[in-house]
Amino acid sequence: MLNREEALNIYKKRNAYLKGHFKLSSGLHSEYYLQSALVLQYPHDAWQLCSSVAEHFRGMKIDVVVAPAMGGILVSYDVARALGNSIRSIFAERVDGKLTLRRGFNISEDDNVLIVEDVVTTGKSVKETIDLVKRYSEHIVGVGALVDRGGSFNTNSIDYFALIKLDITNYEPDDCPLCKRGIPLEKPGSRFIKR
């Protein structure tokens, strides 16, 4: 299992820990952005990171791993693969702005579900995924993430594990010092990709 520094060094090695002026999926602004797609394009790196997240949940009864699309799809796949042969990997995607299960994916009321994500800031996508899963099953065993940027995310009573925990300052758009300095704003996230 990778420790925090080893995992963060993979992001740095792949130039996926970016500095600039970014609009996050949450709408907040930040000087730093973690572009997991640049890391996950390398199967060995993806396996090291995701199997390390899976290690935290090993020994728990898990039937299905689910993630919000897009960023969590590969995370779900490799976490499920690391956990064992009989565990399914599925993802939720947005239809008319709302997360839903498509493509014949399903969760039964008896399924034990692990929710995963690549990067968590406020946890909006994870919370939406929790709400979606609860329409099918009340058995959510945990939430795992590659990176927690240090936002306001709280799972209350659900076991939560992030491989990399950071304390990155995020700004409301009206109070963003990067905007005030005229630094161009980039939006590399995927929440509002049209299908």
C-alpha positions in Angstrom: 0.0 0.0 0.0 1.3 3.4 -1.0 1.6 6.1 1.7 0.5 9.7 1.2 3.9 10.9 0.0 4.4 8.0 -2.5 0.9 8.6 -3.9 1.4 12.4 -4.2 4.7 11.8 -5.9 2.9 9.8 -8.7 0.7 12.9 -9.3 3.8 15.1 -9.4 5.8 12.7 -11.6 2.9 12.8 -14.2 2.6 16.6 -14.0 -0.9 16.1 -12.7 -0.5 18.4 -9.6 -1.1 21.7 -11.4 -0.5 25.2 -10.3 -2.5 28.1 -11.9 -6.0 29.5 -11.5 -8.7 26.8 -11.7 -12.5 26.7 -11.5 -13.3 23.4 -9.7 -16.4 21.3 -10.4 -17.8 22.7 -7.1 -17.6 26.3 -8.6 -14.9 27.3 -6.2 -11.6 28.7 -7.4 -8.2 27.3 -6.5 -4.5 27.8 -7.2 -4.0 24.1 -7.4 -5.7 21.3 -9.4 -5.1 17.6 -9.4 -5.8 16.1 -12.8 -6.2 12.4 -12.1 -6.7 11.6 -15.8 -3.0 12.3 -16.4 -2.2 9.7 -13.8 -4.8 7.2 -14.5 -3.8 7.0 -18.2 -0.9 4.9 -16.9 -2.3 1.5 -15.9 0.6 0.8 -13.5 0.1 4.1 -11.7 -3.7 3.6 -11.6 -3.3 0.1 -10.1 -0.9 1.3 -7.4 -3.2 4.2 -6.3 -6.5 2.3 -6.6 -5.2 -0.9 -4.9 -4.0 1.2 -2.1 -7.5 2.7 -1.6 -8.9 -0.9 -1.8 -6.5 -2.0 0.9 -8.3 0.2 3.4 -11.6 -1.6 2.7 -10.2 -5.1 2.4 -12.1 -7.6 4.6 -15.4 -5.7 4.3 -18.3 -7.4 2.5 -18.5 -5.5 -0.8 -20.6 -6.5 -3.8 -20.3 -3.5 -6.0 -18.1 -0.4 -6.3 -19.8 2.6 -7.8 -18.4 6.0 -8.8 -19.7 9.2 -10.4 -18.6 9.7 -14.0 -16.2 10.8 -15.4 -13.3 11.0 -12.9 -14.3 8.0 -10.8 -14.9 5.4 -13.6 -11.3 4.1 -13.7 -11.0 4.3 -9.9 -14.1 2.2 -9.5 -12.8 -0.4 -12.0 -9.4 -0.8 -10.4 -10.6 -0.7 -6.8 -13.1 -3.4 -7.6 -10.4 -5.4 -9.4 -8.1 -5.1 -6.3 -10.9 -6.2 -4.0 -11.7 -9.5 -5.7 -13.2 -11.5 -8.6 -16.8 -11.3 -7.7 -17.1 -7.6 -7.1 -18.7 -5.5 -9.8 -17.6 -2.0 -10.9 -20.3 0.4 -12.1 -20.7 4.2 -12.5 -23.4 6.8 -12.4 -23.7 9.5 -15.0 -25.6 12.7 -15.4 -28.9 12.8 -17.3 -30.4 16.3 -17.4 -28.0 17.3 -14.6 -29.0 14.4 -12.3 -26.9 11.4 -11.4 -28.5 8.1 -12.5 -27.6 4.5 -13.3 -27.7 3.7 -17.0 -26.4 1.1 -19.4 -28.2 -1.7 -17.6 -26.3 -1.1 -14.3 -28.2 -1.9 -11.2 -27.8 -2.2 -7.4 -30.0 -4.6 -5.5 -31.4 -3.9 -2.0 -29.0 -6.5 -0.5 -25.9 -5.2 -2.2 -23.1 -3.9 0.0 -21.8 -0.8 -1.9 -18.4 1.0 -1.8 -18.5 4.5 -3.4 -15.2 5.9 -4.8 -14.1 9.1 -6.5 -10.8 10.4 -7.8 -10.7 13.9 -6.2 -13.0 15.2 -3.4 -13.3 18.9 -2.5 -16.8 19.7 -1.2 -17.9 16.1 -1.9 -20.9 17.2 -4.0 -20.6 14.4 -6.5 -20.0 11.8 -3.7 -23.1 13.1 -1.8 -25.2 12.8 -5.0 -23.8 9.3 -5.5 -24.7 8.4 -1.9 -28.2 9.7 -2.4 -28.5 7.7 -5.7 -27.2 4.4 -4.1 -29.7 4.8 -1.1 -32.6 4.6 -3.6 -31.5 1.0 -4.2 -29.6 -0.1 -1.1 -29.0 1.2 2.5 -25.8 -0.9 2.7 -23.1 1.7 2.0 -19.9 0.3 3.5 -17.7 3.3 2.8 -16.4 6.0 0.6 -12.9 6.0 -0.9 -11.0 8.6 -2.8 -7.6 9.0 -4.3 -7.3 12.7 -3.2 -9.1 14.8 -0.6 -8.2 18.5 -1.4 -9.2 19.6 2.1 -12.6 20.9 1.4 -15.7 20.7 3.6 -16.6 17.1 2.8 -18.0 15.0 5.7 -19.6 11.5 5.3 -21.0 11.6 8.9 -21.3 7.9 9.9 -19.9 6.4 6.7 -16.3 5.1 6.7 -14.2 7.6 4.6 -10.7 7.0 3.4 -8.6 9.3 1.1 -5.2 8.1 0.1 -3.9 11.6 -0.3 -5.1 14.3 2.1 -4.2 17.9 1.3 -5.1 21.3 2.7 -5.6 23.4 -0.4 -7.2 26.8 0.0 -10.3 27.2 -2.2 -12.0 30.5 -2.9 -15.5 31.7 -3.6 -15.4 33.3 -7.0 -16.4 36.8 -5.6 -13.5 36.6 -3.1 -10.8 35.0 -5.3 -7.3 36.7 -5.0 -6.3 35.0 -8.3 -9.2 36.7 -10.1 -8.2 40.0 -8.6 -4.7 39.6 -9.9 -6.1 38.9 -13.4 -4.8 35.4 -13.7 -6.7 33.5 -16.5 -9.2 31.0 -15.2 -9.1 27.4 -16.4 -11.9 24.8 -16.1 -10.4 21.3 -16.5 -13.1 19.3 -14.6 -15.8 17.0 -16.0 -19.0 17.6 -14.1 -20.8 19.4 -16.8 -19.7 17.4 -19.9 -22.7 17.0 -22.2 -23.6 13.5 -23.4 
